Amino acid sequence: MTSLQLSELDRKELHTEVISICQRLIRIPSVNYGDGKGDESAIASTVVELLAEVGIASKIYESAPGRCNVIATIEGLDAKRPGLVLHGHLDVVPANAQDWSVEPFAAEIRDGMIWGRGAVDMKNTDAMIIAIFRMWARKGIKPPRNIVLAFFADEEAGSLFGSRWMVANHPEVFSGCSEAISEVGGFSVTVADNKRLYFIEAAQKGIHWMRLSADGRAGHGSMMNSENALTRLSEAVSAVGNYEWPQKYTKTVKILFKKIAEVTGKKYDEKDLRPLLQELGPMVRMIGATLQNTANPTMLDAGYKANVIPQSASAVIDGRFLPGMEDELNETIKKIVGPDIKIETITHDIALEVDFEGEIVDAMTNAILAFDPEGIPVPYLMSGGTDNKALSELGIVGYGFSPLKLPADLDFMALFHGVDERVPIDSLKFGTDVLENFLRNS
C-alpha cells in the first residue's frame, strides 16, 4: 500500500497509542549508572514484543550481559534507494526520587504532561517510532525506502555497549543506509512576537574528557610545604575554569543566528553574536556554549586525612570542542595548566557538522510546516552528542529530528537529565504527526 494520508480516526488512535507506549517505556527503569553498569534487557524485550504484535520482526544484539540493542528492518517501496536509520536509545540517567515531585518511573500524567525519567531523553521519541510503525503495519503502509529501526543501549555513558559496539561488530545491519535521524532536534523555541523556530540538529561539539594530575611532596599538614600537589592542581583547575574562550563561529551557527536576527529584527554582527543570545530565553545556556570551545572542571580527588598533605591530586575536566577546533582546545588547555600538570584522556569523541540542505532536510522542513505553517525550521549546533557520532564512522549522515511543538515558557533543555523531567502530551502528539509525515516523504 502506498503512503496514503491517515484519517482523523487513525490519527486519534495513533495519539492514544503513543501516549500509552511512552508511559509503558518510562515505567521500565532502564537506568545507566556508567562504568558498564546498566541493564536494557527488560525494555529491549518490551520493544521486541511491541513490534512483534503487529508482525514486525526484530533482533536483540547483546553486547554484554544485560546490555541490549534492538534492530528491525522495514522494507520500503524502493529498495534501490539508500536506506534511512531511525534510531533512539533505551537507557536513561539515574533519578533520585527524593528530589522529584512525582515518582520518577511512574509515568504519571499531570498538568497535561507525562512525567518521568526518560520523558524527553528519549523514551518519548522511542514511543513515537514504535507507535508509527505499529500503525503502518496494521494499515499495510510502507515507507518510500528501507528503514532500519535501531534502539541502542548505553547512549548515556559513551555508547560503548550500544551504537559504538554495533558499528564495530555488526556494521552489516546498517548496510545500504546513507542517512540517520535521532534525538534532540525539531523542537520549537519561541522568540519575539511568538514566532517559533524549530531547531534541527545539524552539528555536534566533540568531546574530550581529561584528567589533570599534579604531584608534590607529601607531609604533615601543620608544616610548611611549597610543593603541595593539591595547591598546584587547584591553581590549574581554577585557571581552566575561569578561562574565557574566544568566540569561533561554524557555518551552522552563522545560519542559525542570521535567522534569529531576521526574525527578531535585531542586528547581525558576525564579529560578536552573543547579543542575539538574549532572544533565546532558557536556550541561552546551551546555544551560548556552541559559540566557543568549553572546558568545565567537574571532579576533584585528593587526600585521605585532614592533617596529611597528599603526594598527588587529580581533577576531571569536561572539554567540548567545536567542529574543526579540537587542536585549539587541547593546545589551549596545555598552555593554561603549564608543564607540571599531567593531562590524560578519559573519553574522546568526534565533532560533527553536516549541510542543512538536500532532500532529507526538505522533508523535515515540509513535515514541520504541514502541522505548523508559521514554524521556521533552522539548523543548530548541539553542545552535547548523540549516537549519530558512531554511525558517522560508516559514512552515514545524521540529523537530530525528534519534533516537539513546545509551550513558550517551558525550559526544555533543563529537562534533560533534570529533576521532574516531563513531556507535554500535546507536544508528543504533534511530534508523532510530524515524524510520521517526514517518514512518508523522506
N, C-alpha and C positions, 0 to 999 in steps of 0.2 A: 504494500500500500504506500502511495506517495505521501508527502508531508502535508496533509490537509490541516486546516485550522481546527483547533479544538472548539467544541461547543461550550456554551456557558455552563452547562451541566457538567461536562468533562472537567472544565477548569475549577469548578467548585469542589469536585471530587479530588482533583489534584491538590488543591489548597488544604483540604481536610487531611489528606494523607501526608503531606509534607510536615504539617504540624505534629501529627501522631508519630511519624518516624523520627523527627528531631527530638521529641520527648523520650522516645524509646532509647535512642542512642546516648543521650545525656545521662540516662539512668544506669548506664553501664560505665562504671568508673575506671576507664582505661588510662590510669594515671602513669605518667612517665616521670620517674624520680631522677633520671640522669644516671650516668656511670653504668649503663646497661640494665638498670633496674626499672623494668616496665613490663606490662603484660597486655597485649592487644588481642589475646586469643578469644575472649568472650565476645568482644564487639566484632571481630572478624567473622566469627561463626554466625553472628546475627546478620551481618551484611550478606553473607553467602545464602542464608535462609531467606532473606527478603527478596533476593534476586531469583532464587530457585522457585519461589512460589509462583512466579509468572513465566517460568521456563527459561530463565537466563542462567547459563552455566558459568560458574566462576571457580577459581582455584586459590587456595591458600598457600603462600610461599613463606615457610617459617625459617627465618634467618638465624634464630637461636631459640631456646625453649621459651615459648610464650610470645615471642616477637613475630607477629604475623602480618603479612601483606596479602591483599586480595586483588586478583586480576580477573577481569572479564573482557571479552572482545565482542563488540556489537557490529554485526555485518551491515555495511552501508549499501546504498543503491549503486554507487560507482566504486568498485573495489580497486580500480586503477588509479584513483586519486590518492595522494599521500594521506595517511590517516591522522587523526587527532587524539592526543592523550588528554583525557579529562580526569584530573586527579585531586584527591584530598588526603588528609592524614587522619588516622584513627585515635591517636594518643592526645592527651591533654596534660597541662601542667597541674601540679598539686593545688588543692584548695583547703585552707584552714577554716573549718566550719564555724569556729568561734568568731571569725571576723565578718561572716556573712549575715545578711538579713533573712535569708532563706537557707534551707538545706541545699548544699551545692550540687548534689546529684539527684534531687527530687524532680527536676524539670517542672517546677511549679509555674502555672500561668497566673500572673498578677499584673495589674495595670496594663493589660493588653500586650504583655511580653512573656516570652518563655525565659525563665531564669535558670541558670545552672552553668557549671563549668563545661566549656565547650560550645556554649550557645552561639558565640561568634568565631571561635577558634577551635575547630572549624566544623563542628557537627551539624551546624545549620546548612552549610554547603553540601556536606555528605548527604544530608536528608534531601536536599533539592535534587541532587544527581539521582539518587535511588528512586525517589518518587516519580521523576520524569520518565525514567526508563521502565519502571513498572507500568506506568500509564501507556507508554508507547507499545510495550509488549502486549498488553491487553487489547490495544487497538490495531495491532499489526503495522505500526508506523516504523519506518526505517529512516535513519539519518542519511544525508547526502553521501557521506563517505564513512569508511570504517572508523570506529571509535574504540579506543582502549580505555576501559574504566580501571583506574588504579587507586586503591585505598592503602596508603602507606603506613607503616609503623615508624615510630621514633623520630618524627619530624622535630619534636620539641627538644631534642638533645643531640642534634647534629646529623640525624638521618643515617647513622652508621648501620642500623639494623633495618632501615627502611629503603628509601629511594637509592641511597648510595650502594647498598648491598644488592638491590635489584639490578641496577645498571651494571655493576661489576660481575654479577653471577647469572643474571637472566636477561641480558640485553635483547634476546630474541623476542620477548613479549612486546617490545616497542618497535619491532622491525616494520619498516614502511611508514612510520609516523614522522611528520615533519614539524608539527606544532603542538603546543600544550596549553592548557588553561587550568588555573587553580585559584588559590585564595587571595584575599586582601586586595581586591580591585573591583571596580564597578560600583562602588558605594558613593552616595551623594554627600556633598559638602555644600551647605547653604552660605552664600556670600551676600553682598549688598543687594537690596531690592528683592530679596527672597529668590535670587537666581541660584539654580542648582548646578554645580559642577559635578560630574561623575568621574571619579579618579580611577583610571585604568592603569594598573601597574605594568610599566614597560622597562623598568630598570631596578636594580637592587645594589645596595652597597655590599662590598666584600667584607669578610670577617677576618680579623687577626687577634685572637685572644692570646695574650702573652704573660709570662711570669717574670717579674723583676726580682732579682735576688741580690742581697748585699751581705758581704762577710765582714767580720770585725774581730775584736778581741774580747773574749768573754771575761767576766769579772764580777766582783761584788758590787751590788747596787749602791753601796754607801761611798764608793771610791770614785776618784776622777777617772774618766775614760774618754780619750779623744778619738778612739777607734770603735765607737758604738755602732754596731750594724743597724740597729733599729733607727738611730738618728740619720744615718746615711740613706737608708731606704725611705724614711719618712720625707726627707728633703726631695728625693727623686719623685716620689708619688705625688707630693704637693705640686711640684713643678709641672708634671704631666697633667694633673687635674686642673690646673689654673692656666694652662697654655691656651692662647687664643689662636685658633687655626685660621689660616687665610681663606677667604671666600673663593671657591672654584665652582664654576657652573657647567654642567654637562648639557648636551643637546636636549635631553628630556626635560631638565629643569627650566631651560630657556623657553621651550614651547609652553610649559605649564604657566610660567609667570607672565609671559606675553598675554595669555588668555585671561589670567587674573586681572591684569592691568586693563585689558579691553573691556571686560565685563563690569569692573568696578569704576572705570573712568579715571583710574589713578595712573601716575607716571610710571613708565617702564624705564629703568636706568640699569643697563647691564653691568655697570661698574659696581652696583650695590643693590641687590634685590631684596634685602632684608626689610625695608619699609613696607613692602607688599605683604609680608607675613601677617601683619595685623588684620588683614582681611579674612584670614582663615580660621579665626576663633581657636578652639581647642586643638585643631590640627597643627598649630604653630610648632608644638614640641617635636613632632615627627618630621614635618616638612622642613623646619629650620635645620634639622640635623642632616638634611640632604644638600645643603649649600656648602658643605665643608667636610673634610675628614673629622673624625671624632676619636677621642681616647679617654675613657672613663675608668678610674680606679673602682674596683668592685669588691676586692677581698684583701685582707691582711692576715699574716701568720707570723708570729714571733713570740719567743719567750715561753717559760714554763713556771716561773716563780717570781713574786714581786720584788725580791731582793737579788735577783740574778740577771746580770746583763747578758743577753744571748749572743752566741757567736755568729748567728746568721738570722736573717729575716727575709721574708718574701711577700710579694703582693701580686695581685692579678689585675691586669688592665684589659678592658674590653675595647679593642680597636676596631674601627669601621672605616673602610676607605671607599672613596668614590670610584666609579669605573675609570680605569686608566691611571689611578693615582695611588697605587699600592706602595710603590717605591718611595714616594714622598712621605707617606705615613711612617714607614719603617725608618727612614733616614732621619726624620724629624725626632722620633722617639729616642734614637741613639744619641742625638745631639743634646736633647733635653736632659737625659739622665746621666750622661757622661760615661767615661771609660771604666769606672769602677763598679758599675752596676751590670750584672749579668742579665741578658734577655734571652728567654727561650720561648718557643712557640708551643702553645697548648692546643689551639684549634685554628685552622685556616680554611677559608673558603673563598671562592672567586666572586668578583662583582659581575653583574650582567647589565647590558643595555641593548635593546633591540629597537628597530624602527617602528614608529607609530604610523604605519601605513600598510596598504595591501588589503586583500580580500577579507582576511580574518578580522582586521581592525574595522573594516566597513561593516562586517556582520555584527560585531559587538556594538558599534555606534548605532546602527539601524535598530537593533533589538532594544536598546535603551529608549530611543526616540519613539518606538512603537507604543511604549507604555508611559512615557513622559515626554511628549513632544517639545516641551520647553527645556528639557535637560540639555546640558552642554558636556559631552564626553571630552576628557582631556587625559594625556598621559602623565604619570608621575613616577618619581624615583622613590623606592621604599628604603627606609633606613635599616630594616631587617632583611630576612631572606626566606625563601620557600624551597620546596623540592624541585622547582624549576632549575635550580643550580645543578643538581645531579643530572637531570635529563639533558641539559645543555651539552654535557660531555658526549652525548650521542648525536649531536647536531640538531637537536630539537629546540625550536624557538618557542619560548614560553612567555605568557602574559598572566597577570593577575586579574581574574574576572569572575567574582562571585557577587553578583549585583544585589544591592540593597538601596531602597529609597528611604532615607533616614529622617527622623524628626530633626528640625533645625537646631534644637537645643540639646541634642544627645551628644555627649562626649564619647564618640565611638572608639577612638584609639585607646582611651583609658580602660575600656572593657577587655582588651586583650591582656590576658594573664591577671586581670584585676579582680578585686572583690565585687560581688554582685554582678557578675557577667550575665548579660541578658540580650535577647534579640527581639525587637518589636514584631509581632505577628504580621501586621500589615506589610512590614518590610520583607519578611520572609515570603509572603505571597507574591509580592511584586518581584522579588528576585527569582522566584521559581518561574513566573511568566516570562521574564526577560531571558533567563537562561534557556528555557525551552524554545523560545523564538530563535535565539542565537544558534542553538544546536540544529534546528531545522534548516538554517540558512548559511551554515558555515562550510 
